[in-house]
Amino acid sequence: MAAQKQSPRPRHVPQRMCVACRRTESKRQLVRLVRLADQSVVVDPSGKQAGRGAYLCAERPCWTNALKRGALERALRVELSAIDQQALQAIADQFPDAEPAVEAAMN
């Protein structure tokens, strides 16, 4: 009897949730922020930096809402300094606005 060749198992795609809009996306589609040991918050482009992490969509409304509502502070268990908030808002301003349907769902 000839052994049947099985098709390869589909690769596991890690899923993460945006702390602002609560949408679940693949890890690579979201932006990871990490709290460092000195309590500062930075963007982690590699997704592997040590520290407590939180994920946000790459859309301006998610970042704005996360900063305004304190969702990022809760997720990272840190109080953001004014400097960190300004730096994160500057990063948020570089992202595009969300699609109208997504923005309506967030409000």
Long-range contacts (C-beta under 8 A, 24 or more apart in sequence): 16-55, 17-55, 18-55, 18-56, 18-57, 18-62, 19-54, 19-55, 19-56, 19-66, 19-71, 19-72, 19-74, 19-75, 20-56, 20-57, 20-61, 20-62, 20-63, 20-65, 20-66, 20-69, 20-71, 20-72, 20-106, 21-57, 21-61, 21-62, 21-65, 21-102, 21-105, 21-106, 23-57, 23-102, 25-57, 27-55, 29-57, 29-58, 30-55, 30-56, 30-57, 30-58, 31-55, 31-56, 31-57, 31-58, 33-72, 33-76, 33-88, 34-76, 35-76, 35-77, 35-78, 39-78, 40-81, 40-84, 41-72, 41-76, 41-78, 41-80, 41-84, 41-88, 43-91, 52-76, 52-77, 52-78, 57-98, 58-95, 58-96, 59-95, 59-96, 59-97, 59-98, 59-102, 60-92, 60-93, 60-95, 60-96, 60-97, 60-98, 61-97, 61-98, 61-102, 61-103, 61-106, 62-98, 62-106, 63-88, 63-89, 63-91, 63-92, 63-95, 64-89, 64-92, 65-106, 67-92
